[in-house]
């Protein structure tokens, strides 16, 4: 019985450490948002995804400076 309690405590500690690490990594990634993303093609070659910046350039070049933009909430903070 003693070894099962110890094993249970060890498992709980391991899960808490894993949870803390996952939260930390996620917070680090989300605290530095980028509009230019990097990815990989199916062949493994690096690909730069520049759609956001191109869209922002289009807005800058094709709308008046006092225009308003209606956007979905998760992209709105970047505009």
N, C-alpha and C positions, 0 to 999 in steps of 0.2 A: 504493500500500500504506500509506503514512503517513496519508493521510486516512481510510482505513478503520479504522485503529487508534484514531485520534483520535475518530472517530464512535462506535466501540464503547465507548471510555472515557466519552464524553459520555452515551451511553445508559445505561451502568451507574450513573453518578452521578445521572442523572435518576430512575432506578428506586429507588435508595437514598433519595433525598430524598422521593420519593412514599411509600415504605414508612415512613420515619420520621414523616412527616406523618400518615399513616393511623394508626399506632400511637399517636401523641400525641393525636389527636382521640378515638380509641376510649378511651384511658385517662382522658381528661377526662370523657367521658360516663359511663363506668362507675364513676367515683369519687364521683359524686353521684347515687345511686339515688333515685328518687322513687316514691311510691305513687299519686300522682295524675298521670295522663298526659294530654297534649294531642294531639289529632289533627284530621283534617279529614273532613267528610262528603263524599259524592260530589258535592255541589254546591259544595264549597269552603268551607263554613261551619266555624268552629272548634267542636270537640267536646271536652268534658272527660270522660275515662274515670276513674271513681271506684270501680271494682269492688273493688280491694284494700282501700281504707279502709272501704267498706261491709261487706265480709267480716270485717274486724277488729272493727268495731263489733258485728256479729252474734256473733262469738266472745265478746267482752267481756260482752254482755248475756245470752247464752244458755248460758254454761258457768260452772262453778265456778272460783274463782281458783286452785285446785290441780289443775285439769284438765291433761291432756297432749294435744297435738295431733299427729297423724301427718300429715306433709306431704311432698310431693315435694321433693327436695333444693334446687331453685333458688328456691323460695318460702320454705323453712324459715328462712333467715337473717333474714327480715323479721319473722317471728312471734316 
